[in-house]
Amino acid sequence: MAEAVMNFVNTTLDWVTRALDMPSARAQVFGFQIGGHLFIEVFLLVVILFLLSQKSYKPPKRPLTNKEIDELCDEWVPEPLIPSLNEEPYAPPVLESAAGPHTVINGKEVVNFSSANYLGLIGHKKLLDSCSSALDKYGVGSCGPRGFYGTIDVHLDFEARIAKFLGTPDSILYPFGFSTMFSAIPAFSKKGDIIVADEGVHWAIQNGLYLSRSTVVYFKHNDMKSLRETLENITSKNKRVDKLRRYIVVEAVYQNSGQIAPLDEIIKLKEKYKFRVLLDESNSFGVLGKSGRGLTEYSGVPIEKLDIVTADMGHALAAEGGFCTGSTRVIDHQRLSSSGYVFSASLPPYLASAAITAIDILEENPELLSKLKNNLSVLWKELSKVPGLKITSNKESPIVYLRLEKSTGSQKDDLCLLEKIAQRVLEEDSVFVVVSHRSTLDKCRLPVGIRLFVSAGHSEYDLRRASESLKRVSAQVLGGHN
């Protein structure tokens, strides 16, 4: 038996040796003879076919028992829909009348510095009459987007009126002020494009930057040296920059600081580095310039040098909605690509009618601008000596912004002190001012402060009353703190 096994082994080895010595089984690589590669390849092929023919292991299937289901349900802990709050959310006072220069809170009349009613047009008789006539003719809402039977003739009238007023080829009307900014930006800037934005822009612009999915680079607030360095860095280090769309996004009057953008310098940098400029005129339209046409008129810059101009109609015009103005190509593109225009129900007709009337009032009554500028001058003079607070806004800005002279080092503690001041001037002197609260979504990191929205409707007595109240309360609150 052992002899038979040895014979079988020897025979097999002889067969393998012959197979490896066959000419067809030899190969020459870099001058060396390699034998047996054909046998090895066949062997590997057999192994692969064997493995492929095997069935993969699958654990036996069986349904979970009721007990197992109950145990899994008891162990499951859902994630919260919203992050947990360590403190009570801020609840602002509730207004019980129109948000004019004077309003009612808790049954008591107060001087209102919390509403951006710059021209004092809230409650103006001509606006009320215009709204009443439009309500009789069109009803309340439009019940449809602009592209789906929601366009009413008064919408087209407003677009033509605002384009004529600003001297641009065309304009587009949005149903909501915030949607103007966060719809216009993504309509033009896409993933891969570059946006250079001021770090102090308000939340609506921030949301537009996020929705665009573009590469966003922030420069220091209203700092032209920082902007120049940022543009230089982008254009010098990015080899593909010439193939990308590039934008500079700024506000005319910054809502988070009250400062005015130096538009002439921005335009020079735009032309040097070949960027486009998107300017938000929400807090400057109807306020800045000889006739209220905004920052372009104030700075002496032709509006055609700007690529996109947006504005909220809920401020100086005392209406609602927003508009974007510019070239015909810029406007036509938004009618097909801007989400806030395409998918939202159009602006109620009576608000469009009110906005047209507000522009007429602005043109017919230039003294409104003179009154606003005089009120700003008086308030600036009175607030320049408030203990513990300093004005950081521009003298011609309709937003007077007060910050702590000495920060506590914590934004939360700063906010607490400012809230205490605002609450006391409201309760003790019936002066309603607002602290710059920011949501968890707001990425603005500028210091918090007290904002006073000045109106042409405020009397000199209102301004002195507010300043005296702030001086007294600030001295008591911040004197103890310091």
Buried (B, 14 or more C-beta within 10 A) or exposed (E): EEEEEEEEEEEEEEEEEEBBEEEEBBEEEEEEEEBBBBBEEEEEEEEEEEEEEEEEEEEEEEEEEEEEEEEEEEEEEEEEEEEEEEEEEEEEBEBEEBBBBBBBBEEEEBBBBBBBBBBBBBBBEBBEEBBEEBBEEBEEBBEBBBEEEBBBEBBEBBBEBBBEBBEBEBBBBBBBBBBBBBBBBBBBBEEEBBBBBBBBBBBBBBBBBBBBEBBBEBBBBBBBEBBBEBBEEBBEEBEEBEEBBBBBBBBBBBBBBBBBBBBEBBBEBBEEBEBBBBBBBBBBBBBBBEEBBBBBBBBEBEBEBBBBBBBBBBBBBBBBBBBBBBBEEBBEBBBEBBBBBBEBBBBBBBBBBBBBBBBBBBEEBEEBBEBBBBBBEBBBEBBEEBBBBBBBBBEBBBBBBBBBEEEEEEEEEBBEBBBBBBBBBBBEBBBBBBBBEBEEEBBBEBBBBBBBBBBBBBEEEBBEBBBBBBBBBBBBBBEEEE
